């Protein structure tokens, strides 16, 4: 999956679980977050993709934090 494809998928997600899938524990959510973070981290992508990677990483981080909150609330 390319940075652009991940970015588009992130933009379509209204809730964390629309992006991360049906995770039920913090550990599963963290595992999925890290999997995507490795693919889109601005330090890990070619120069031409750095801007979109930075935007993607910000959205990914917000979805992750929201997912943690939703898991904590049940």
HUVEN-V390140 format. One line per field, one symbol per residue. ss: DSSP state (H for helix, E for strand, L for the rest). psi: psi as a letter, one per 40 degrees, with the letter a starting at -180 (. if undefined). Layout:
ss = ???
psi = ???
This chain:
ss = LLHHHHHHHHHHLLLHHHHHLLLLLHHHHHHHHHHHHHHHLHHHLLHHHHHHHHHHHHHHHHHHHHHHHHHHHL
psi = hiddddddddddhdideddeagieiddddddddddddddehdeeiideeddddddddddddddddddddddde.
